[in-house]
Amino acid sequence: MKLLERLPRETGRDYALRNIKENIISLELAPGSQVSENELASEMGLSRTPVREALIELSRVKAVEIHPQKRSTVPLIDYELVEESRFMRNLLECAVVELDCEMAGPADLERLNANIRLQKFYLDNFYTNELMSLDNQFHGILFEIAKKSQIFALMQNISIHFDRVRSMALSSVKNTKIVQDHEDILQAIRCKEPKTAQELMAIHLNRYQINASDIRAAYPQYFK
């Protein structure tokens, strides 16, 4: 498991939750693998209590299966849960980009543009993990511009099912258009074209369906 740097004043539970979730998304904790509460606590330098609390929270959105007196399991990918996550994100993010077309100022547009420049660099140099992080940051900035950061934070746990597939798409599908999608969305926001921005966001979030056969072929052991 790859450990993230602990943030200032971050609680043990939040640190454990962030670590476990990110490792599930990146496939470091692969679908079907087992996780030990004791081992996770030892790796992160925490007591068992915050790790247990993090696992319970992830179990509520079916990202972890807890077995009493046994190791917990990272479940195989269920496309029904992936679709449910995508459905939620589609509703929220299409609404957010509409607001962004009204609310984004020059500094906001430059933040998005700077993020995309970094995405291009990492895409050209095949840094998949960094590209995934920047992708998440891009969507987070969209929510910040619309003054909806708390909604973005609440969305993250259930999005884990969708995010696992996004991570695999970045790793397995050569002809990725993710960065171009972001450029097109930014251009629509810059031109204050809410309908276009919403259409582009829907295409972007549906892209995993286009790549589903490639993803399944690359990772057949990870799916139900």
C-alpha positions in Angstrom: 0.0 0.0 0.0 1.3 3.5 -0.9 1.0 5.9 2.0 -0.1 9.5 1.5 1.4 12.3 3.5 -0.7 13.1 6.6 -2.2 16.6 6.4 -1.8 19.2 9.2 -4.5 18.6 11.9 -5.9 15.6 10.0 -7.6 13.1 12.3 -6.5 9.5 12.4 -9.8 8.4 11.0 -9.7 10.9 8.1 -6.1 9.9 7.3 -7.0 6.2 7.4 -10.0 6.8 5.2 -8.1 8.9 2.6 -5.3 6.3 2.5 -7.5 3.3 2.1 -9.8 5.0 -0.4 -6.9 6.2 -2.6 -5.3 2.8 -2.6 -8.5 1.1 -3.6 -9.0 3.6 -6.5 -5.4 3.2 -7.7 -5.7 -0.6 -7.5 -2.9 -0.9 -4.9 -5.6 -2.6 -2.9 -7.0 -4.6 -5.8 -10.5 -5.8 -6.3 -10.8 -9.2 -4.5 -7.9 -8.6 -2.2 -8.0 -8.9 1.6 -7.1 -6.2 4.1 -6.2 -6.6 7.8 -7.2 -4.0 10.3 -4.1 -4.7 12.3 -1.8 -4.5 9.3 -3.3 -1.3 8.0 -3.0 0.3 11.4 0.7 -0.7 11.6 1.5 0.6 8.1 -0.1 4.0 8.7 1.2 4.3 12.3 -2.3 4.5 13.8 -4.2 2.6 16.4 -6.9 0.1 15.3 -9.8 2.4 16.2 -9.5 5.0 13.4 -8.8 2.3 10.9 -11.9 0.4 12.0 -13.9 3.6 11.7 -12.6 4.2 8.1 -13.4 0.6 7.1 -16.9 0.9 8.5 -17.5 4.1 6.6 -16.3 2.5 3.3 -18.5 -0.5 3.9 -21.5 1.8 4.0 -21.0 2.6 0.3 -20.0 -1.0 -0.5 -16.3 -0.1 -1.1 -15.2 -2.6 1.6 -16.8 -5.9 2.8 -16.3 -6.4 6.6 -16.2 -10.0 7.9 -16.3 -10.3 11.7 -13.3 -12.1 13.1 -11.8 -12.2 9.6 -9.9 -10.0 7.2 -12.0 -7.4 5.3 -12.3 -7.7 1.5 -12.0 -5.1 -1.3 -15.0 -6.2 -3.4 -14.9 -7.0 -7.1 -16.2 -4.3 -9.3 -20.0 -4.3 -9.8 -21.0 -2.3 -12.9 -24.4 -1.5 -11.3 -22.6 0.4 -8.6 -20.3 2.1 -11.2 -23.4 3.2 -13.1 -25.0 4.5 -9.9 -21.9 6.5 -9.1 -21.8 7.9 -12.7 -25.5 8.8 -12.6 -25.0 10.8 -9.4 -21.9 12.6 -10.8 -23.6 13.3 -14.1 -26.5 15.1 -12.3 -24.3 17.1 -10.0 -21.5 18.0 -12.4 -23.7 19.0 -15.3 -25.4 21.4 -12.9 -22.1 22.7 -11.6 -20.7 23.5 -15.0 -23.8 25.5 -15.7 -23.1 27.6 -12.6 -19.5 27.9 -13.6 -20.4 29.6 -16.9 -22.0 32.3 -14.8 -19.5 32.5 -11.9 -16.0 31.8 -13.3 -13.7 34.8 -13.3 -10.3 35.2 -15.0 -8.4 33.8 -12.0 -10.7 30.7 -12.0 -10.2 30.1 -15.7 -6.4 30.4 -15.2 -6.5 27.8 -12.4 -8.4 25.4 -14.7 -6.0 26.1 -17.5 -2.9 25.6 -15.3 -4.3 22.2 -14.2 -4.8 21.2 -17.9 -1.3 22.1 -18.8 0.0 19.8 -16.1 -2.4 17.1 -17.3 -0.8 17.3 -20.8 2.7 17.0 -19.4 1.8 13.9 -17.4 -0.2 12.4 -20.2 2.8 12.9 -22.6 5.1 11.3 -20.0 2.8 8.4 -19.0 2.4 9.4 -15.3 -0.9 7.7 -14.8 -1.3 8.3 -11.0 -0.5 11.9 -11.3 -2.9 12.3 -14.2 -5.7 10.8 -12.1 -4.9 13.2 -9.2 -5.0 16.2 -11.6 -8.3 14.9 -13.1 -9.8 14.9 -9.6 -8.4 18.3 -8.9 -9.9 19.7 -12.1 -13.4 18.5 -11.1 -12.8 19.8 -7.6 -12.0 23.2 -8.9 -15.3 23.2 -10.9 -17.2 22.7 -7.6 -15.1 25.4 -5.8 -15.9 27.9 -8.5 -19.6 27.2 -8.1 -19.4 27.4 -4.3 -20.3 23.8 -3.9 -17.2 22.3 -2.3 -19.1 20.5 0.4 -21.1 18.6 -2.2 -17.9 17.6 -3.9 -16.6 16.3 -0.6 -19.8 14.3 0.1 -19.7 12.9 -3.4 -16.3 11.3 -3.0 -17.1 8.2 -1.1 -19.8 6.8 -3.4 -17.7 7.9 -6.4 -15.1 5.3 -5.4 -16.8 2.7 -7.7 -16.7 5.0 -10.7 -13.2 6.2 -9.8 -11.8 2.6 -9.9 -13.0 2.3 -13.5 -11.6 5.7 -14.4 -8.2 4.6 -13.0 -8.2 1.5 -15.1 -9.2 3.4 -18.2 -6.2 5.7 -17.7 -3.9 2.7 -17.4 -5.3 0.4 -20.1 -6.9 2.5 -22.8 -4.3 4.0 -25.1 -6.5 6.5 -26.9 -7.5 8.5 -23.9 -9.4 11.7 -24.6 -9.7 12.8 -21.0 -7.4 15.8 -21.3 -9.1 17.0 -24.5 -12.5 16.7 -22.7 -11.3 19.0 -20.0 -10.0 21.5 -22.5 -13.4 21.5 -24.3 -15.2 21.9 -21.0 -13.0 24.9 -20.1 -13.6 26.5 -23.4 -17.3 26.2 -23.0 -17.1 27.8 -19.6 -14.8 30.6 -20.9 -17.4 31.3 -23.7 -20.3 31.1 -21.2 -22.0 28.4 -23.1 -23.8 26.4 -20.3 -25.6 23.9 -22.6 -22.4 23.0 -24.4 -20.6 22.7 -21.1 -23.3 20.3 -19.8 -23.2 18.2 -23.0 -19.4 17.9 -22.9 -19.5 16.9 -19.2 -22.0 14.2 -19.9 -19.8 12.9 -22.7 -16.8 13.0 -20.4 -18.5 11.1 -17.6 -19.9 8.5 -20.0 -16.5 7.8 -21.6 -15.9 4.8 -19.4 -18.9 3.0 -21.1 -17.1 3.5 -24.5 -14.0 1.9 -23.1 -15.7 -0.9 -21.0 -14.7 -3.8 -23.3 -11.1 -2.6 -23.3 -11.1 -2.3 -19.5 -12.6 -5.7 -19.0 -10.1 -7.3 -21.4 -7.2 -5.7 -19.5 -8.5 -6.6 -16.0 -10.9 -9.6 -16.3 -10.2 -10.8 -12.8 -11.4 -7.5 -11.2 -15.1 -7.7 -12.3 -18.1 -9.6 -11.0 
